[in-house]
Amino acid sequence: PLAMAATWNAELMLRGSQISAAETRKAGVPWSFSPVLDSGRQPLWSRLWETFGEDTYLATVMGVATVRGYEGSDLSSSSSVSASLKHYVGYSYPATGGDRSPALIPENTLREYFLPAFAAAVKAGAHTVMVNSSEVNGTPGHANGYLLKNVLHDELGLQGFAVSDWMDIKGLVSTHHIAANEKEATRIAVLAGIDMSMVPSDYSFSDLLLELAQEGKVPASRIDEAVRRILTVKYQLGLFDDPLRGIDSKTVIGSPESRQVSLEAARESITLLKNENRALPLAKTAHVLVTGPDADSLIPLNNGWSYTWQGDRASVYPKDHATILKAIQEKIGAASVSYVPGTTYNKEVDIAKAVESASKADAVVICLGEWAYAETPGNIPDLTLPDAQLFLALKIVETKKPVILVLTEGRPRIISRIADSAKAIVMAYNPSNEGGQAIADILFGDVNPSGKLPITYPRSTNRLFTYDHKMFSGEDWGEGKAMATPQFEFGSGLSYTSFSYSDLHVAPSTASGNQTIRVDVTVKNTGSRAGKEVVQLYLNERVASVTPPLKRLKRFAKVLLQPGESHQLSFELTSE
């Protein structure tokens, strides 16, 4: 999802979601545990890569596109699945950055940054919600009746049901310590608004709930309510007419057409962050050294939840997809490519050999970043890229050969020690099995990069903030200015062409109440090749009842322009 957010292309998100839904239903699964609508505002968090990034509006647009792609106009269709919005709500903002650890979120912040994507997705028709495993302001998500009943159902209008996360009713005893035993935890969770328990290993939830009903501790009306919600969704899925609806063993999952959409998404997500003296694209006649721990594996192109929980079992990945190394070899010929691993993820291996090979190359592509991880195993104490990888890059820089950094990572690992020395930096996120080809296409100029960062890329470990932060003291000078200067800004991303903006018009110039404001602007491709530009509209508040952020994204559009072509875009803003 983070890579999809980097495309800033809701139509592409819709198409990808439609394919995912159709393939999921054909596999006999009518319910998807996605999209993740957690707001990715804590870069340390091990599930940041599962989010649509730090901005509320961008996440809302992409989340709604996902729901519409999954559920379509008819949930009973053989190509539709029920969405599950997760993890409701505040799960993604742990104070320590650790997965499943407490969050402190004031009510106004919760409503301003964390709830809007869920609200919009429910309004778009989403049928189920998965609940936050952790706690917000001292109350576990599975015991928070205010958020589950008053907000989710009464205010947002969810008509479907809320499912627990993995064994998290039991967690009210073992983790949160607000219940003495599992029976008490079951009572608390069901009365708070949990309709279904996700526990694949035993039937204790059902047994304990029956006991609670017989003892009068959970009213039958509450059980009826939960059952009605669950059965209604099953009925809407068409499962009573045909429980195996959609299963098609003859259909090939991962068809050429589907793979093409995946490739298109990977290409549009990849973000060019630096391109000093037009170091990219590389000439196809160049001799290139490819090195780094992520160069010759599909694992970092995919990350967790890929084939296995942690996504780290190489043997289960398909053999007909290219790693970054193999894609570059296919692009310019194996004879023009040298390869030395250099390091593992966190251990030096053959850096001296990599340096020797670099001295003989025309350019060096260093593939750095992360290995696969999901949930708590992905917790880290420091965002800085491991020393072994930084040392590899620094030693190769000493050869004076052009260094191209390719980052395959699920969160922004700090690279400030090497960023200034690299001639080009490419943020590839986790671009899927098609990512190797997409990266090679961009490195050698067959595709013009158009991705934009959906997160703020920090410069240092003690300066973690989002683009829509509140004003720092002295932000325009001295320490304040340093605090407000990330490595790369939210929404940034370069192209192999150039664009200009003109004819900005806002009408009316003042507005009140429910009046609509229209913003017109013309964007022109002033370069020599076709390219896609993401036009971004931000607002700021001069005076507000609560201290406002410096700016906030409110509209965007992605347009393809030929050299010399202009296009006028119009955005409408309402009080909402």
Residue, then its C-alpha position, 0 to 999 in steps of 0.5 A: p500500500l505504501a508503494m501504491a500511495a506513491t503512485w498518487n493514482a487512484e484509478l490505478m489503485l482501483r484497477g489493482s484492487q479489482i484484480s485482487a478481489a477477482e483473484t481472491r474470490k476465485a481462490g475461494v476466499p470472499w473476505s479480504f483483511s484489508p485495506v489498512l487505513d491506519s495513518g502512517r505517521q510513526p516512521l519507526w512502526s513495523r507496519l508503516w509499509e502496509t499503510f497509504g502513508e502519513d497524509t489523511y487525504l491521500a490515504t482516504v482517496m486510496g482507501v476509498a478506491t480500494v474498497r470500491g475495487y474490492e466490493g464493486s457494485d454487487l458484493s455477491s458478484s463472483s469477482s467481489v470480496s468484502a473489505s475489512l478496514k483496519h486497524y480501527v483505530g489509532y493502532s499505527y501511532p505507538a509512542t515507542g514505535g513498537d508494534r502493538s504498543p500503546a498510543l496516546i492520541p488526543e480526541n481532536t487529533l484522532r478525529e483530524y488525522f486517524l478517523p477520516a479514512f475510516a469514515a470515508a471508507v464506511k461511507a463508500g460501502a465497506h462492510t467490515v472493520m478489524v479492530n486495533s490490537s493495541e490501546v489508545n489513551g489507556t483503553p484497549g481497542h477491543a474494550n473501547g465501547y465509545l469508539l466501537k459503538n458510539v463512533l463506528h456504528d452510531e456516528l460513522g454508520l457502519q452497517g456490517f460487523a467488527v472482527s477482533d484481530w488475532m486472538d486479541i480478546k484473549g489479549l485483554v487478559s495476557t497483554h492489557h490486564i483489564a480482565a482476570n480471565e478469558k471469560e471476563a475478557t469475552r464479556i468486556a469485548v462483546l459488550a464493547g462492540i466486538d461482533m466476531s472473534m478471530v481465534p483459529s486455534d480453539y472454540s473458547f469464545s463460543d463456549l464462554l459466550l454461551e455461558l455468559a448468556q446463560e448467566g445473564k451477563v451478556p444479553a441475548s439482544r447483543i448476541d442477536e445484534a452481532v449474529r444479524r450483522i455477520l449473517t447479513v454480510k454473508y447474505q450480501l456475499g451470496l454465500f447462502d445461495d452458493p457458498l463456493r461462489g466464484i471458485d474457478s480452478k481453471t482460472v490462472i491467478g497472476s495472468p499476463e494482464s494482471r501482471q501488466v497492471s502490477l508492473e504499471a503500478a510498480r513503475e508509477s510508484i518508484t520515486l526519484l529523490k535525487n538526480e545530480n547532474r542527470a546521473l540517470p538514466l544510465a546509458k545502456t552501453a555502460h558497464v555497471l556494478v550491482t551490489g548490496p543486500d537487496a540486489d538479487s532477491l525477490i524478498p525485499l521487493n515484496n516484504g511481509w505477508s508474501y507467501t508466508w507470514q514474514g515473507d522471508r522464505a526464498s524457496v516459495y517465491p516464483k522463479d519467473h520474476a526478475t530480481i533487480l540484478k537479473a532485470i539489469q542483466e536482461k536490460i543491458g546484457a549480462a556481460s555488461v554487469s558485474y555483481v558482488p553482494g558486498t553485505t548482508y542486511n547487517k553484516e559485511v561480506d566482501i566489501a573489498k571485492a565490491v570496491e575493486s569491482a566498482s573501480k572498473a565500472d562506469a557506474v555502481v548501483i547499490c541496492l540497500g534497504e530492508w529484508a522482509y518483516a511483518e508485525t512485531p518481528g519488524n520492530i527496530p530501535d533506530l531508523t538508521l540504515p545498518d552500519a554494514q550497508l552504510f559502510l559499503a556505500l561509503k567505501i564505494v563512493e571513495t572510488k569516485k565512480p557515480v553511485i546510484l542508491v536504490l532503496t527497497e524498504g518499507r519505512p524511511r531508513i535514515i541515509s544522511r551519511i551517504a545521501d550527499s555522496a550519491k549521484a542519484i537516489v531511487m526510492a523503490y519501496n516494496p514494488s512487488n515481484e514486478g519491481g525488478q523490471a520496473i526499477a531497471d526500466i527507470l534506471f535506464g530510461d525506458v520509463n520516466p519516473s513519476g512517483k511522489l513520496p507519501i511520507t516525509y523522509p527524515r534526516s536524523t533519528n531525533r527529527l521525526f515529523t510529518y509534513d503537516h506538523k505544527m509550527f516549530s519555534g524559530e522555524d525560519w532560522g537556526e535550530g528551528k530551520a534544521m528541525a524542519t528540514p527532512q532528507f526529502e519532503f512529503g510529495s517530492g519526486l523528480s522526473y526526467t522531464s520538467f514541468s511549469y505551472s501558470d495561470l493560477h486562479v482562485a474563485p471566489s477569493t473569499a468564501s463563507g459557509n457552504q460556498t464552493i471554491r474553485v482553483d484552476v491551474t495550468v501545468k506544462n511539460t517544458g522538457s523533451r520527453a513525455g512524463k507524468e506530473v502529480v499536481q498537488l493542492y495544499l491549504n493552510e489556515r491563518v487563524a483557527s480555534v486549534t493550532p493549525p498545521l503549516k499546510r495540508l494536502k486537499r486535492f491532487a491529480k496525476v496527468l500525462l503530458q507530452p513534450g510541450e503539452s499543457h493541461q488545465l486542471s480544476f479543483e473544487l473545495t468545499s467546507e467539508 
